Structures are given as C-alpha cells and as structure tokens.
Amino acid sequence: MFIDAVRNGTKEHYTAEQRAAWAPVDIMPATWEDRHLATTAFVAESERQLEGFMTLTAEGVIDMAFVRPSAMGTGIAVQLYEKIEAAAHASGMTRLSTQASHLARPFFLRRGWNLLAAQTVQKRGQTLENFRMEKHLGSS
C-alpha cells in the first residue's frame, strides 16, 4: 500500500525517478521495522486490503501518512487524522509536527497546521522537496 501510495498517488507532484527512490519495490530500508515499532499506527482497512495508515511517535511526530490512491477522496485520511489528533490530546501532547509531501501539505493546512519551511531531502540519489509543518494543540 505504501508503494502504491507513493508511486501512483504522488504522480502529479514528483517525477518517476523521485517516486522510485522514495518507495523502491525491491528493498525496504533495514530500519523500516524498527521505525514502525516506535510509533502508534492507525489503519483503515476494507474487506479486501489496507486502504490507509498514519503513524504517531511519542514525540508528537506524524511520521507517515498514506492512503491508497484508489481510496483518495473517500474521507479515509480525515478519519485517520482525527484519530491521530485525539490520541495526541489524550496523551497530553500540545504540539504535532510532520514533514509533509506536496500532496499532504494542503491536507494539513486545511486542518490548521502551520507551514514552517520547505526543505529538500535526499533519497537514493534523488532530491525531493517536502515541508516541515506543525500544529499547536493547546492544553489537553
């Protein structure tokens, strides 16, 4: 699902080479499992497959936020995000942060997030632009 979301869902925002570097089909990073074990994951499933997921770290970072392209526009991302924000409030977090793709940036802006800065990241020899963003939640 992650590969489908990156390779097909972000076509309008990143080149084929950038998408291939971001989500290689042949090998996932050695740190992939440890990265996910250190987060709380919220998932959306249909009867057939995983449709989307978002992860939240103990530090308030939305580390990953992906929806299968065929499920985009169905409200899955909104439902997952609402669960993330509720969990953050319940944990006493007062701030969330993320590094949003071109595709995710408007989604977060519509939910009251602030754009801190555009930045470039390197992935397997490709330069990709994303955006450091944050949202202050106030006191729980």
N, C-alpha and C positions, 0 to 999 in steps of 0.2 A: 504494500500500500504506500509506503514511504517513497519507493522508487517511482510508482505511478504518479503520485502527487507532484514530485519534483520534475520528472521527465516530461509529463504531459500537462500538469496543471500550471506550470510557470512558463510555458512556451512563449507567451507574449512579452515576457519580462527578461528572459535570459537566453543566450544563444545555446545551440545544441551542445557545443563544447563545454560551456559553463555548467549546463544541467548534467552532462555526463560526469564531470568532475565532482559535482555536488552529490550525486547519487549513482555511484558506479554499480553496475549489476554484477560484476564478477567478484567483488570483495567488499565486505563491510569493515570499517576500522576495528582494530583489535580492542579498542576501548569502548566499543558500542554497547556491550552488555553491562559493563561497569557504569557507564554513563546513565543507562536507564534504571539500573538498580538504585541509583542515588536520587531518584525522583519519585513523585507520586504521579501515576498516569491515569488519565481519564480517557475512556474509549467509547466510541459509538460503533455498534455492530448492527448489521441487517441479518436476516435469516441466513444469508449466504457468505458474508465476508465482513472484515473490518472496514468501516467506512471513514473513520477519522480518529485522531488521537491528539491530546495535548498533554504535556508534562510540566510539572511544577517542582522546583527544587526547594529545599528547606530555607534557602536564602531569598525566596520570592522571585526566582527567575523562571519565566515561561521558556523552557529550553527548546521544546519542539511543539509545533502546531501545524498539523497536516490533515487535509480532507481529500479523500479520493476525488479525482476530477469529475467523475460521473455523479457524485453526491454534492458538488458545489452548488450553492444557491438553495439548498433544501433546509437550512437552519441548523445543520449539524454543528458547524463552527460556533454559532451563537450559543447553543446548548452546552457544548464543551467549555466554552469560555465562562459562561455563568457558573458552572461547577467549579472551575479554577478560582474564580474570584470569591465565591462563597467559602471554599476551602481556605483561601488566604485569610479572609476575615476571621474564620473560625480558629485559625492558628495564631491570630494576633498580629499578622503582618500588616504593616502600614504602607508598604510600597511594593510594587511589582515592576520588573524590568524584563526586557527581551531584546533580541536582535532580529528585527523583522525583515523579511524579504520585501521586494517591490510589491508582490501580491498581497502580503499580510499587512503592510503599513496602513492602507486605508481602513482595513477592518479594525485595527487597534485605534486609529484616530477617531473613528465613529463611536468608540466606547470610552472616550475621554482621556486617552493616552496622550502624552507629550512626546514630540519628536526632539531628541537631544542632538543627534548628529548623523549624517550619512558617513559610512565608513566602507573601506574595501577590505575583503578577506581573501586569502589565498586558499584554494582547494585544488590539489593535484595539478599544479601548474597553471591554473586559471584564476583570474581576478574577478571576484563577484562583488557587487555593491549590495549592502544591506543597511539597516537603520537602527541605531541604538534608541530605544524608547523606554519610557517609564510611566507609571501611573501611581499617584499617591492615593491611598485608600482612606486615609484619616484613621481615627481611633476606632477600634472594634467595639 
